[in-house]
Amino acid sequence: MGHEGNVINELVTDHREVEAIFGRIEALPSGDKDRKVYADQATMELVRHSVAEEAYLYPAVREYLPNGDTVADKEIDDHSKAEQIMKDLESCEAGDAEFDRLIGMLMNEIRSHVADEEENLFPMLREAAPAGSLDELGDKVRQAKKLAPTRPHPSAPSKPPANKLLAPGAGLVDRMRDALTGRGKKKD
């Protein structure tokens, strides 16, 4: 899917891409090695998405929504739960009994978070924020995802300015590790 437009369109596109990866995981039988490949792909996308949201979306939520601090803190807490599951999943192989439990937990957590964002947060933000700000945030989020980490770092800061300073360095290291190991790619 093409990534363009305001921040809400950008993030909804991400949501659909991750859901498509979840569908590939669910279509395969338990223990199939490709389930791990797809889980790694989902993790890579989710981490980049989360880092970009924490750097740009949630500060805008704090600025534009009357209860913005509470909403942003809840969203960041959701990310923390998902990131810990992804970290635990990283050490599992598709044939491990724990893999199915963790991937199921991750899919449930992400689907709940996505539904909440799309049904509640995004409509409130669209109503409260100037359209120009949402367009500018879309550009910033797209740029942040290019530099963001691809592996979960549960102990990394999730609020600006520290997250904006540390994410590009961690992202570079993660992308180098991914390239060297072939993480997220099918092996023939």
N, C-alpha and C positions, 0 to 999 in steps of 0.2 A: 504494500500500500504506500501511496505517496505521503510524505510527511510535509505538511505545509499548513499555513493558516495560524489562527490564534492558539493560545495555550490549551484551551479546552479541546479543540479539534485534534491537536497533536497528541494529547494524552489519551483521548478516546481511541485514536488509531493504535497507540501502544497497547491499550487494553485488548483490542480485537486481535492483535498479533499474538499476544500471550495466550489468549483463549484458544487460538488456533493451535498453538504448540501443546496446550493442555489436551486438546482433542486428539492430537497424534499420540500422546502418552496413553490416554484412555483407550484408544483403538488397538493397542498392542497388548498381548497377553503378559501377565505377571512374569517377571524374570527375563523378558526380552531385553537384550543388551542395548537396543536403540532407545529404550525408555530412559536410560541414563543420559544418552546423547541429548535427547529432547529436554530432560530435566536440566541439564547444563545450559542448553540454549535458553530455556525459560528463566533460569537464574541470571544469566548474563543480561537479558533484556530487563528483568525486574530490578536488578541492582542499578543499572543505568537510569531507568525510569525513576526509581526512588530518590536517587541522588539529585536528579534534576528537579523533582518536585520539592525536595527539602531545601534546595538552594534558591529556587525562584517562586514556585507556586505558593508554598506555605507562608513565606513573608508577605506575599500579596494578600493571602487570606487574612493574615493578622492586620494588614493595613485597611482593607476594604470592607470586611464584615464586622458588624457590631460585636459579635461574640467570637471574633477571629482567633484570639489566643487560645480559647478553649477548643475550637474546631481544629486548629493547626496542631495543638498538642495531642489530640486524639488521633489524628492522621499519622503523626510521627510515631506514636505508640503502636499503631497498627503495623507500620513499617518495621519497627523493632522486633515485633513478634515474628513477622514473615522472614526477616533477615536471620533470626536465630534458627528457624526451621531450615532455611537454605544452607546455613553453615553446617548444621547437623547432616543434611542431605549430601553435602559435598563429599563426605567420607564414606558414603554407602555406594555399593554397586547395585545394579538392577536386580541381581539375584538374592540380595540380602532381604531378610524378612522385614527389617526396619525400613527399607526403601519404600515399600508400598504404603506403610503407615505414614511416613513423613511426606511423601508426594501427595497423598490424600489430604493431609493437614494443610499443606501449602496451597493446594488448589482451593480448599474451602476458605482459607484465610484471604486469599487474593480475590476470589469471587465475591466474598462479602464486602471487602474493601472497595472493589470496583463498583458494585451496586450502590454502596453508600455515596461514593464520589459522584457517580453519574446521576443518581436520583436526588441528591441533596446538595452537596457542595458545589458542583458545577452550575446548576441553575441559580443558586444564591450568588455566586461569583459573577456570572454573566449579567445578573441584574444590578449588582453593586459597583462593578469596576468599569471604567471607561473602555470602550472598544479598542482604542489605540493602545491602552496598557496591556490588554489581553493579546493583541497582535505582537507587541514588543516582547512580552513574556514567552510567546510561542517561539520567537527567534532565539531567545536566551536558553530556553529549555532544549531546543534542537542542538545548540552549540554545546551545552553542558553534557548532553548524552554522548557526544563524540569524544569527550575527554574523561568521562566518568569511569570509575572502577567497574569491573565485570564480575567480581567475586564478592561475596558478602564479607563485610568488615563490621560485625556487630558492636565493637567497642569504639568505632570511629565517631567523631562528633556529627550530630544530625542538624545542627543549627548554624546559621551564618554568624560570624564570618569564618569560623574554623573549618566548616565543611567545604566552603568554596576554596580555601587555601590548600587543603590536604587532598581533596578528591582527584585533581589532575595527576599528581604524583603517583597515587595508588592506582589510578587508571592506567597509567603508562606501564607500571610493573605488571598489573593484571593482564593487559593485552599482550605483553611480551611472553608471560607464562603461558597464556592461551595459545599463542602462535607456536611456541616450542613444543607444547604437549598435544596440540591438535584438539584441545577441549572444545566441545560443542560441535564437532564435525564427525560425520560417520566415517568409520574405518572400513575399507573394503577387504 
